[in-house]
């Protein structure tokens, strides 16, 4: 009988299923939402960027304050409320008849993600040795992104069954979203940071807030990069405006998610063995190649290849970034560092979505100018990250 690795905890398995279901629901909705906004509800490109920017900003705010909320709410309760909020947000979007309701749904969805993400990631590494955290986070992200592969496949299936009716697909996405929230109840957590065990005036609470200056520097550096990493919804809108049909947009997004899912666990393993700054820098090069390539090419075949490359960036940005700060922080600081990293990065994406949306129609249009700007700056970011000490 094969012995289960110590890092493959029951919580990791449960949370991975939770994330798989929720991401399947999210990724059924996400690739068709820009088309739904632009073609069905008549919203311009700047509104697509605005909605995603506000949604990311909302998520960032709640991620930043999530460690503060943990003084009153246990981590498992925060995870449950977070996934329930995401499900309610998807329900609101399915009901939407105007883009303002889509905005409301996205905000509710992102409030949920903001509340749950750092708490969930802190539970993930609970009881796991620092040398194994890369594979733990990588395994979870692989499961999460597997849901992101299943989602677009289901979207393609239901678009075919419903004769291209996007709203019907949005309704189907609500089902796995609520199932995900219910599965959270199977998570076990010994929350050492609860208000009963760690009063806010205690020495432990104060120590948890005192981060090594190196960690703070890293968090700010990664957050600064987020200023050029605009929401993927705008990339999908670019493809649609550049001639991709809704089915082709979903198919291209599926390729991206397959790449993301396939690379998440291997990059987690590499982060346990190699310098994370080198792996992250390679991911930024993949980001730059994708953005510049989409900005100068109008070939559907090349765009598909670029989205596969982009999956490498997504895996590096998510798995390597989270693992990097996790390894540098104390066990008592895991919630704090994840909240700050994810929160500040979310604010960066908020501003990226706004400036990219405002510049979307400049030059040759279709987002060419923002893509070229971000791609070029991405190369500069790769150089800065590779020299981080």
C-alpha positions as CSV (number, residue, x, y, z in Angstrom):
1,X,0.0,0.0,0.0
2,X,1.4,3.4,-1.0
3,X,1.8,5.8,1.9
4,X,0.2,9.2,1.4
5,X,2.9,12.0,1.4
6,X,2.8,14.1,4.6
7,X,2.1,17.3,2.6
8,X,-1.0,15.8,1.0
9,X,-3.3,16.5,3.9
10,X,-7.1,15.8,4.1
11,X,-7.6,19.6,4.1
12,X,-5.6,19.9,1.0
13,X,-7.7,17.3,-0.7
14,X,-11.0,18.8,0.4
15,X,-10.0,22.4,-0.4
16,X,-8.8,21.2,-3.8
17,X,-12.2,19.8,-4.6
18,X,-13.9,23.0,-3.3
19,X,-11.7,25.1,-5.6
20,X,-12.2,22.8,-8.6
21,X,-16.0,23.1,-8.4
22,X,-15.9,26.9,-7.8
23,X,-13.4,27.5,-10.6
24,X,-15.4,25.3,-13.0
25,X,-18.4,27.6,-12.3
26,X,-16.3,30.7,-12.6
27,X,-14.6,29.6,-15.8
28,X,-17.9,28.7,-17.4
29,X,-18.9,32.3,-16.9
30,X,-15.6,34.2,-17.3
31,X,-14.8,33.6,-21.0
32,X,-18.3,34.5,-22.2
33,X,-18.9,37.4,-19.9
34,X,-17.1,40.1,-22.0
35,X,-19.1,38.9,-25.0
36,X,-22.3,38.9,-22.9
37,X,-21.5,42.5,-21.8
38,X,-20.4,43.8,-25.2
39,X,-22.8,41.9,-27.6
40,X,-25.9,41.1,-25.5
41,X,-26.0,44.1,-23.0
42,X,-24.3,46.6,-25.3
43,X,-21.6,47.7,-22.9
44,X,-18.5,49.3,-24.4
45,X,-15.0,48.0,-23.9
46,X,-14.2,50.7,-21.2
47,X,-17.1,49.3,-19.2
48,X,-15.7,45.8,-19.4
49,X,-12.4,47.1,-18.1
50,X,-14.2,49.2,-15.4
51,X,-16.3,46.2,-14.2
52,X,-13.2,44.0,-13.9
53,X,-11.2,46.8,-12.3
54,X,-13.8,47.5,-9.7
55,X,-14.3,43.8,-9.0
56,X,-10.5,43.3,-8.6
57,X,-10.3,46.4,-6.4
58,X,-13.1,45.2,-4.2
59,X,-11.4,41.8,-3.9
60,X,-8.1,43.5,-3.0
61,X,-9.7,45.5,-0.3
62,X,-11.3,42.5,1.4
63,X,-8.1,40.5,1.1
64,X,-6.2,43.2,2.8
65,X,-8.7,43.4,5.7
66,X,-9.2,39.6,5.9
67,X,-6.6,39.1,8.6
68,X,-8.3,41.8,10.6
69,X,-11.7,40.1,10.2
70,X,-10.1,36.9,11.5
71,X,-10.2,38.5,15.0
72,X,-13.9,37.9,15.0
73,X,-14.5,35.2,12.3
74,X,-12.8,31.8,12.4
75,X,-10.9,31.0,9.2
76,X,-13.3,28.2,8.1
77,X,-16.3,30.5,8.5
78,X,-14.5,33.1,6.3
79,X,-13.9,30.4,3.7
80,X,-17.5,29.3,3.7
81,X,-18.9,32.9,3.5
82,X,-16.4,33.6,0.7
83,X,-17.5,30.7,-1.5
84,X,-21.2,31.3,-0.7
85,X,-20.7,35.0,-1.8
86,X,-19.1,33.8,-5.0
87,X,-22.1,31.6,-5.7
88,X,-24.5,34.4,-5.0
89,X,-22.6,36.7,-7.3
90,X,-22.9,34.2,-10.2
91,X,-26.7,34.0,-9.5
92,X,-27.0,37.8,-9.8
93,X,-25.1,37.8,-13.1
94,X,-27.4,35.1,-14.5
95,X,-30.4,37.4,-13.6
96,X,-28.8,40.6,-15.1
97,X,-30.6,42.5,-17.8
98,X,-28.2,45.6,-17.7
99,X,-24.5,45.8,-17.2
100,X,-24.9,47.5,-13.8
101,X,-26.3,44.3,-12.4
102,X,-23.3,42.4,-13.9
103,X,-21.1,44.8,-12.0
104,X,-23.1,44.1,-8.8
105,X,-22.7,40.4,-9.3
106,X,-19.0,40.6,-10.0
107,X,-18.5,42.8,-6.8
108,X,-20.4,40.2,-4.7
109,X,-18.4,37.4,-6.2
110,X,-15.1,39.3,-5.5
111,X,-16.1,40.2,-2.0
112,X,-16.4,36.5,-1.5
113,X,-13.0,35.7,-3.0
114,X,-11.5,38.5,-0.9
115,X,-12.8,37.1,2.3
116,X,-11.8,33.5,1.6
117,X,-8.5,33.5,-0.2
118,X,-5.9,34.3,2.4
119,X,-7.8,32.3,5.1
120,X,-8.0,29.3,2.7
121,X,-4.3,29.5,1.8
122,X,-3.3,29.8,5.5
123,X,-5.3,26.6,6.2
124,X,-3.6,24.9,3.2
125,X,-0.1,25.2,4.7
126,X,-1.2,24.4,8.2
127,X,1.0,21.6,9.5
128,X,3.1,21.4,6.3
129,X,6.9,21.8,6.4
130,X,8.3,24.9,4.7
131,X,10.3,22.7,2.3
132,X,7.0,21.1,1.0
133,X,4.9,24.2,0.7
134,X,5.6,24.7,-3.0
135,X,4.1,21.3,-3.9
136,X,1.2,21.9,-1.5
137,X,0.3,25.2,-3.1
138,X,1.1,23.8,-6.6
139,X,-1.2,20.8,-6.0
140,X,-4.1,23.1,-4.9
141,X,-3.6,25.4,-7.9
142,X,-3.4,22.5,-10.2
143,X,-6.8,21.3,-8.9
144,X,-8.2,24.8,-9.1
145,X,-7.0,25.3,-12.7
146,X,-8.3,21.8,-13.6
147,X,-11.7,23.3,-12.7
148,X,-10.7,26.1,-15.0
149,X,-10.3,23.5,-17.8
150,X,-13.6,21.8,-17.1
151,X,-15.5,25.1,-17.0
152,X,-14.8,26.2,-20.6
153,X,-15.5,22.6,-21.8
154,X,-18.9,22.7,-20.2
155,X,-19.5,26.2,-21.7
156,X,-18.7,24.8,-25.2
157,X,-21.0,21.9,-24.5
158,X,-23.9,24.0,-23.3
159,X,-23.5,26.7,-25.9
160,X,-24.0,23.9,-28.4
161,X,-27.0,22.4,-26.5
162,X,-28.6,25.8,-26.0
163,X,-27.9,27.0,-29.6
164,X,-25.5,29.7,-28.5
165,X,-27.7,31.2,-25.7
166,X,-25.2,32.7,-23.3
167,X,-27.7,33.4,-20.5
168,X,-28.6,29.7,-20.2
169,X,-24.9,28.9,-19.7
170,X,-24.8,31.5,-17.0
171,X,-27.6,29.7,-15.2
172,X,-25.9,26.3,-15.4
173,X,-22.8,27.8,-13.8
174,X,-24.7,28.6,-10.6
175,X,-25.0,24.9,-9.8
176,X,-21.3,23.9,-9.1
177,X,-20.8,27.3,-7.4
178,X,-23.3,26.5,-4.6
179,X,-22.1,22.8,-4.4
180,X,-18.6,24.2,-3.8
181,X,-19.8,26.3,-0.9
182,X,-21.5,23.3,0.8
183,X,-18.3,21.2,0.5
184,X,-16.4,23.8,2.6
185,X,-18.2,22.4,5.6
186,X,-16.0,19.3,5.4
187,X,-12.8,21.4,6.1
188,X,-11.2,21.0,9.5
189,X,-9.2,23.9,11.0
190,X,-7.4,24.5,14.3
191,X,-7.3,28.3,14.0
192,X,-4.5,29.4,16.2
193,X,-5.2,33.0,15.2
194,X,-8.7,33.1,16.6
195,X,-9.8,35.7,19.0
196,X,-9.9,33.2,21.9
197,X,-6.3,32.1,21.5
198,X,-4.7,35.3,20.2
199,X,-6.1,38.5,21.7
200,X,-5.4,41.4,19.5
201,X,-3.2,42.9,22.3
202,X,-1.1,39.8,22.8
203,X,2.6,39.5,22.0
204,X,1.9,36.8,19.4
205,X,-0.5,39.1,17.5
206,X,2.1,41.9,17.4
207,X,4.8,39.5,16.3
208,X,2.6,38.2,13.5
209,X,2.4,41.8,12.1
210,X,6.2,42.4,12.2
211,X,7.3,41.1,8.8
212,X,10.9,40.7,7.7
213,X,11.7,43.8,5.5
214,X,12.6,41.4,2.7
215,X,9.1,40.0,2.7
216,X,7.6,43.5,2.6
217,X,9.9,44.5,-0.2
218,X,8.9,41.4,-2.2
219,X,5.2,41.9,-1.7
220,X,5.5,45.5,-2.9
221,X,7.6,44.5,-5.9
222,X,5.0,41.8,-7.0
223,X,2.2,44.3,-6.4
224,X,3.9,46.9,-8.6
225,X,4.0,44.4,-11.5
226,X,0.2,44.0,-11.1
227,X,-0.1,47.6,-12.4
228,X,0.5,46.3,-15.9
229,X,-1.3,43.0,-15.5
230,X,-4.8,43.9,-16.7
231,X,-7.7,41.5,-16.2
232,X,-7.9,38.5,-18.6
233,X,-11.4,39.6,-19.6
234,X,-9.8,42.3,-21.7
235,X,-7.6,39.7,-23.4
236,X,-10.7,37.7,-24.3
237,X,-12.4,40.9,-25.5
238,X,-9.4,41.6,-27.7
239,X,-9.7,38.1,-29.2
240,X,-13.5,38.6,-29.9
241,X,-12.9,42.0,-31.5
242,X,-10.1,40.6,-33.6
243,X,-12.4,38.0,-35.2
244,X,-12.8,35.2,-32.8
245,X,-16.3,33.8,-32.5
246,X,-17.7,33.2,-28.9
247,X,-17.0,29.4,-29.3
248,X,-13.4,30.2,-30.5
249,X,-12.9,32.6,-27.6
250,X,-13.9,29.9,-25.1
251,X,-11.8,27.3,-27.0
252,X,-8.7,29.6,-26.8
253,X,-9.4,30.2,-23.1
254,X,-9.6,26.5,-22.6
255,X,-6.1,26.1,-24.1
256,X,-4.8,28.7,-21.6
257,X,-6.4,26.9,-18.7
258,X,-5.0,23.5,-19.8
259,X,-1.5,25.0,-19.8
260,X,-2.1,26.7,-16.5
261,X,-3.3,23.5,-14.9
262,X,-0.5,21.4,-16.4
263,X,2.3,23.7,-15.1
264,X,1.0,24.6,-11.6
265,X,2.2,21.5,-9.8
266,X,5.6,21.2,-11.6
267,X,6.3,24.9,-10.9
268,X,5.4,24.3,-7.3
269,X,8.0,21.4,-7.1
270,X,10.6,23.6,-8.8
271,X,10.0,26.4,-6.3
272,X,10.8,23.9,-3.5
273,X,14.2,23.2,-5.2
274,X,15.3,26.3,-7.1
275,X,15.4,30.1,-6.5
276,X,11.8,31.3,-6.9
277,X,12.9,34.6,-8.4
278,X,14.4,32.8,-11.4
279,X,11.2,30.8,-12.0
280,X,9.0,33.9,-11.5
281,X,11.2,35.9,-14.0
282,X,10.7,33.3,-16.6
283,X,7.0,33.6,-16.0
284,X,7.2,37.3,-16.6
285,X,9.0,36.7,-19.9
286,X,6.1,34.5,-20.9
287,X,3.7,37.3,-20.0
288,X,5.7,39.8,-22.2
289,X,5.8,37.4,-25.1
290,X,2.0,36.9,-24.9
291,X,1.0,40.6,-24.6
292,X,3.4,41.8,-27.3
293,X,2.5,38.9,-29.6
294,X,-1.3,39.5,-29.2
295,X,-0.6,43.2,-29.9
296,X,1.2,42.7,-33.2
297,X,-0.4,39.6,-34.6
298,X,-3.9,39.0,-36.0
299,X,-3.4,35.2,-36.6
300,X,-5.8,33.0,-34.7
301,X,-3.2,30.2,-34.7
302,X,-0.5,32.4,-33.2
303,X,-3.0,33.7,-30.6
304,X,-3.7,30.2,-29.5
305,X,0.0,29.4,-29.1
306,X,0.4,32.6,-27.2
307,X,-2.3,31.7,-24.7
308,X,-0.6,28.4,-24.1
309,X,2.6,30.4,-23.2
310,X,0.4,32.7,-21.1
311,X,-0.6,29.7,-19.0
312,X,3.1,29.5,-17.9
313,X,2.9,33.0,-16.7
314,X,-0.3,32.4,-14.8
315,X,1.1,29.4,-13.0
316,X,4.3,31.2,-12.1
317,X,2.5,34.3,-10.9
318,X,0.1,32.4,-8.7
319,X,2.0,29.4,-7.4
320,X,5.5,30.8,-7.3
321,X,4.4,34.2,-5.8
322,X,2.4,32.6,-3.0
323,X,5.0,30.0,-2.2
324,X,7.8,32.5,-2.2
325,X,6.2,34.7,0.5
326,X,5.0,31.7,2.4
327,X,8.6,30.3,2.7
328,X,9.9,33.6,3.9
329,X,7.2,34.1,6.6
330,X,6.8,32.5,10.0
331,X,3.9,30.1,10.5
332,X,2.1,32.8,12.5
333,X,2.4,35.2,9.6
334,X,0.9,33.1,6.9
335,X,-2.5,34.7,6.9
336,X,-1.0,38.2,7.1
337,X,1.5,37.8,4.2
338,X,-1.1,36.1,1.9
339,X,-3.6,38.8,2.6
340,X,-1.1,41.6,1.9
341,X,0.3,40.0,-1.3
342,X,-3.1,39.2,-2.8
343,X,-4.7,42.4,-1.6
344,X,-2.1,44.8,-2.9
345,X,-1.8,42.8,-6.2
346,X,-5.5,43.1,-6.6
347,X,-5.4,46.9,-6.3
348,X,-2.7,46.8,-9.0
349,X,-5.0,44.9,-11.3
350,X,-7.8,47.4,-10.5
351,X,-5.7,50.3,-11.9
352,X,-4.4,48.1,-14.8
353,X,-8.0,47.4,-15.9
354,X,-8.9,51.1,-15.7
355,X,-5.9,52.5,-17.7
356,X,-6.1,49.6,-20.2
357,X,-9.8,50.2,-20.8
358,X,-9.3,53.9,-21.3
359,X,-6.5,53.3,-23.9
360,X,-8.3,50.4,-25.5
361,X,-9.4,52.2,-28.7
362,X,-6.2,54.3,-29.2
363,X,-4.0,53.6,-32.1
364,X,-5.2,50.6,-34.2
365,X,-7.8,49.7,-31.5
366,X,-8.7,46.3,-30.1
367,X,-6.4,47.0,-27.1
368,X,-3.2,46.9,-29.2
369,X,-1.6,49.9,-27.4
370,X,-2.2,48.6,-23.8
371,X,-1.0,45.2,-24.8
372,X,2.3,46.6,-26.2
373,X,2.8,48.8,-23.2
374,X,2.3,46.0,-20.7
375,X,4.4,43.5,-22.6
376,X,7.3,45.9,-22.8
377,X,7.2,46.8,-19.1
378,X,6.8,43.0,-18.4
379,X,10.3,42.5,-19.7
380,X,11.6,45.2,-17.4
381,X,9.8,43.5,-14.5
382,X,11.4,40.2,-15.3
383,X,14.8,41.8,-15.1
384,X,14.0,43.4,-11.7
385,X,12.6,40.2,-10.2
386,X,15.6,38.1,-11.4
387,X,17.9,40.4,-9.4
388,X,15.8,40.4,-6.2
389,X,17.8,39.7,-3.0
